[in-house]
Amino acid sequence: MSTENKRICDIALSLFKKYKVEISDAINTTFPFLEYLRDHEFITSEMYKHSHQSLTKRHGVQEVIYDVLTELEKTFDLSILEALFSKVIMKKYPDLYNIYKIFKTAIPDLELSPECEMERRPDVQLSLEQGTVDLGNSFTLAKIKRKRRKRKHEEENVDFSSDVLPVTCGDIKGILYMKRLEQGTTMKCIKTQDGNWFNPIEFQVTAGYQRSGDWKRKVYCGGKTLRNLIKKGILPTLPRVYGRRREWENSELCDICLYGANLFRCDTCLRYFHEDCHIPPVETERSPWSCTFCRMSETSGSRQCLREPEVLERQMGPEEQLKCEFLLLKTYSERGIEMMPHNSRCMNDLRKLKEIKTKLCERGYPKVGGFMQAVHHVFQDHLASRRCNDFCLGIILEKKFEQNFKNVFAVQ
């Protein structure tokens, strides 16, 4: 495998690991997913039988699929993505299309078989019906090739003193409203031809580039990058507001809710948080300030192993408080709760964790056991409701919470 192909495969594997929960949530039935994997020898017949046996127990569909994805992770290669985004699978599970777009945005050089896009591209489907496209074997391994992105940013006469400027990024065209941009880079200041509004980062992603703060190099006006125009003084320098509360120049996202604006940066790991998304709320006047993740890393080391009953009986001292804050923050950062659809019944159940968050920040739990019991009640009430598509993400998040609890408190 060439160095370039290995790089792409490593990125794909990282994304596959990161979005296993979302993938398992999108696949809401076992058929035809498990059958497809078995028939194409991605999983053995024994694992196929074991997965179906798990369904007869208390395990939900999403948990079974998550376990299968974990097994696929061990022998991951790009052909697994070819199967995941194949025509038959995408047609059965249309929610996978959002995951597919994440892979294509993060790895523009990744070319999957055209069949994974047929349902979204009627022009390709029409060509197939007319017999003008020959795909060969329907199960084609993913092809990778290095493509140079063609940019057509022709020189044109532009009045750079205007408040409204024509801009392009890749093949996407739009109108940049400078007055809006000067209010902050998270402001939706670019209007595309179809009438949608984007901030510069979103405009860059829509054009097919990876999300990054380097948007000034990707957005063109009059044949020149905005970075060049600003550097030469043709366009005004965007204002920077120094201090902890600010519109960050690189338009980062909160590590918990994945939204931008009014972010605070950890001075140790450089993660970004909204004041109230972090647990406990960000100490806005403290400098330097370290997030809960970094504070936990600083305290980790040799720890005495204890039995679970002993841990639950411990008084909520400063160390125990920090560990409980870490556990809850870690649960929120799993990209499960905040990424669920807003009309999800699962969200209504699991967002009860917010009440626990408030009480924990107010130091309302005298013992570790009180905090743990409250969290367990949220998960168990959700499990007992039997309302949410075989419990959706509830079981998966509970398993992760339990494992994190044992690791953090060194439970025997």
N, C-alpha and C positions, 0 to 999 in steps of 0.2 A: 504494500500500500504506500502510495506516495505521501510525502509530508503534507501536501495540501489536502489530500483526501482524508488523512488521519486527523487533521485539524477539524475538518467539517464533521467527521464522525464523532469526535470528542465533544463538539458543541451540541450535536444532536442528542448524544447520550445524556449530557447535562440537562438539556431541556426535557428529555423524556423522564428523567428522575424527578425534576422539579414539578412537572405537571401530571404526575400519575394520579393524584386525587381528582383533578379536573377531568382527565380522560375516563377514569372509572365512573365518574358522575355522569358523563355523557353517554356511556354505554349502559342503558337501563334494562337490557335483557341479555341473557346468555346466548340466545340464538339470533343471528348466525355467527356471532363473533368467535365463540369457542370452537365451533365446528370448522370455521375457516382456518383457525390456527392449527387445529389438529390435522386437517386434510392437507395443509401445506407444510406439515412437519415442524411447525414452530414449537409445539408442545407435544408431549408423548400421549399415547392413549391412556396411560396410567394417570397422568395429571388431569386429563379431560374427565376421567371417571371421578377422580378425587374432588374436582371442582363441583361436579354435580352432586356428589355426596354431601358437600359442605352446605349446599342449598337446603338440604333436608333437615339440617340442624338450625341453629338460630342465626346463621350468617346470612346477610343480605346480598343481593346481586352485586352492589358496588364493592363490598368487601371481597367477594370472590374474584371479581375482575381485578381489583387492586393486587391481590396475591398473585394472579397470573402475570400481571405486568411486572411485578417484582421478580418473578422467575425469568421473564424475557430479558430483563435488565442484565442478568448474569451472562448472557450470550449475545448481547446487543450488537447488531450491525444495521446498516441502512435498509436492508430488505424488510426489517420489522416495520419501519415507517411505510414502506411500500404496501405492506399488508394492512396496516392500520388505516391508511388513507386510500385504500382501493375503492373502486366504484361500488361494489356490493356493500361494503361496510359503511361508506359515507352515506349511501342512500338509506340504509337502515337507521343510522345514528347521525342525523343532520347536525346535532350540536358539536360533533367533532370538527366541523368546518372552522369554528373559532380557534381550535387548537392548531389546525393545519395552517391557518394564517399566521399564528405565532411562530411556527417553524419557518415558514417562508420569509417572514420579515426578519427574523434573526439570522437566517442563512440564505441570503439571496442567491448564492452559487449552487444551492441544492436543487437538483431537478428530479422530481419524482415522476413516476409513470403518468402520462396524460390522463389515464382513466380516473385518477383521483379528482380531476377537475371537470369531468364531463358534465356533471349535473349542474355546475355553475357556469358552464361555457356553452351556450346553445350553438355557437358558431362551429365548435368542434364536433358537437353531436350531429349537426347538419352535414358536415363534411363526411362523417362516418356513414351516414345514411346514403350519401351520394357515392360512397365507395372511393373517395379521394384520399383517405388516410389509411395507411396500413400499419396497425400497431403490432402485428405479429403475435407472439405469445401473450396472453392477457396478463400473465404474472411476470412482468419484466422487472428485473432488478433495477434499483435506483441508479441513475446515471449522474455522474458528477463531472462537471467541466467548469473550468475557470472562464468566466465571461467578463469581458470588459463592458461596463455599463455605458451605453451610448447616450451622450448628453447633447441635446440640440439647444444650445443657448446662444443664439445668433445675436450679433451686435445690433442694437437698434437705438434710435434717438429717444431718450427718456429725459423728462424734466425732473431731475432729482430734488428740486426744491418743492415739488408737489407733496401734498399730504397723502396722496394715493399713488402707489407704484405697482407696475406689473411685475410679477415674480414667477419663477419656474423652479421646480425641483424634480429632476428626472423628467418624466413625461407629464407631470401635473402642472397645470397653470393656475394662477390665482392673482388676486389683488391684495396688496399689503397696505393696511391703513396705519401710517406711521404714528398718529396720535395714540392709537390703541397700544401699539408696540412699546411706546415710551412709558406706558403705565406698568410694564413688567412683562417678562418673557412667557409667563403663564397665561397672559391675556389672549383670548381668541381674536387675532388681529388679521388673519388671512382668509379671504372669502374665495372659494374655488368656483369654477364655472357652473357647477351643479347647485350652487347656492349654499353649500355647507361652510361653516366657520371652523377654523383650526388655529391653535397656537403654533409657533414655529416647530416645536418638537413633533406635534401631531401631523403637521404638514409634511415633515421629513419622513415619518413612518408611513403615511399614506402613499408616498412616492416609492416606497419599497426599501428604504434604508433602515438600519438599526437605530433604535432609540438611543440618543446620546445628546450631550450638550454642545456638540460640534456643528449645530445646524447652520451657523453663518457660513461655513465652507460648502454647504450643500444647496443653499438657496441662492438663486441668481436673479439679477436685475440688470437689464441692458447688456447682457452678455458677460457680466462680472459678478463674482460672489459678493454677498453682503459684507463679508469680512474684509475683502479688498476695498470696497467702497467706504467702509467705516475707517479703515486704516489710512486711506488717502484723504480723509476729511470730506469726501463727497457727500456722505451721509453722516448725520450727527452720531456721536458716541452715545450708546445706550447708558442711561444713568445707573450707577451702582449705589445702593444704600447700604452702608456698612453698619455693623452691629449684628446681634444674633437674630433678631426678627427682620427678615428681608426677603425679597423676591430673588432667589438665588440665580446667579448668572447662568449656571448650567441647567436650570429648570429641573432639578431632581424631583423624585417622588418620595412620599412618606413610605417608610418600610412596612407600615402596618396596613394602611387603607389604600395605598397606591395612587393617591391624589397629590397634587402639588399645591403651591402657594402657602405663604406664612409658615415655612418650615424652620426647624431648629436642627443644627448639625451637632452630632456627637464629636467632641474634640479628640477622641481616641480612635474610633473605627471609621469615622466620617459617614456613618449612616444618617439618614434624615428622618425626622418625626414631626408630626403636629404636636402641639403642646399637650392636648388631651388624649391623643392616641397612645402616647407613651405611658407606661406604668412604672412608677407613679408619674403624675404630670411633670413635664419638663421644668426644671428650676431655671427660669428664664434669666434671673439676675446672677446666676453662678457662672464663673468663668475661671478655669476651664470646666466644662461639664461633660461627664461621661454617662452613657446610657446604661440601662440595667444589664444588657448583654455583656458590656465591657466590665462592669463592676463585678459580675459573676465570674468572668474569666480571671480577674485579679485575685479573687478569693479561692479559686480552685487550687487544689493541691492534694496532699495526703489527707484523707478523711477517715474517721472511724466508722466502720460499718455497724449499722444498728438494725434491729428488727422493726418491722413496720409499726407495731403497737407502740414501741418506744418513741418513734418519730412523731406519731400522731399526738402523743401526750405532751410533747415539748411546748413550753411557753413561747409565744410569738415575740422573741427578742429581735434585735436588729438583723442578725444573720438569717433567722428563720423568715422574717418579713421580706428580706431581699430575695430569698429562694422562692417564696410564694409569688412574689411579683414577677420573677423571671418565668416561672411556670405558666402564669396566665398570659404574659406578654408573648411567650413562645407559642402558645395556642393560637393567639390572634394572628401571629406572623406566619402561620402555616398556610396562608393563602386560601383557607377554606371558608371561614365565616364571612369575611368581607367580600369575597368574590362570588358568593351565592346570589342567584337572582333575587331581586327585591320582593318578588311575589312568592318566594319559596316558603312553604310551611316549615321547612327545616330551619330557615333563618329565624322565623318567629320563635322557635323553641330555643335554639342555641344562642340567640342574642340576649337571653336571660343572664348570660355570663356578665353582661354589663352591670347588673345589680351587684354581682360579686366584686367586680372591679371597683365600683364606687365604695363599697364597704371595706375592701382591702386597703384602698388608698386612705381611708379615714381611720385605719388601724382598728377596725371593728371586730377582728377575730383574736380572742385571747390565746388560742392554741392553734397549732398546725392542723389538728384534727377537725376543727370547725370549718376551716377553709376548704379542706379536702372533701368534707361531707357535703358542703354547699355545691361544689363543682360536680360531685358524683350525682347529686339530685337532678341537676340540669340534664346531664347525659342520660340518666335512667328514666326521667320523665319523657324525654324525647324518644327513647327506645320503646317505652311502653305505649306510646301514642299510636304506633303502627299506622301513621298517616302519610309518611313521607318517602314513598318509593323505596321500600326496604331500608328505611332509616338513612338513606342518602349518605351524608358525610359524618353523621353523628358517631357511628361505631368507629370509624377510622380515626377521627380526632380524639375519641376517648382512649383508644389504644396508644396513640402517640403521647397523650397526656400522662398515662400510667407509666409508660417507659421513661419519660422525662423525669417524673417524680422519683422513680427508683434511682436514676442516675444522679440527680441533684442532691438527694438526701442520703445517698450511699446505702440504700435499703438492701439488707441481705436477702 
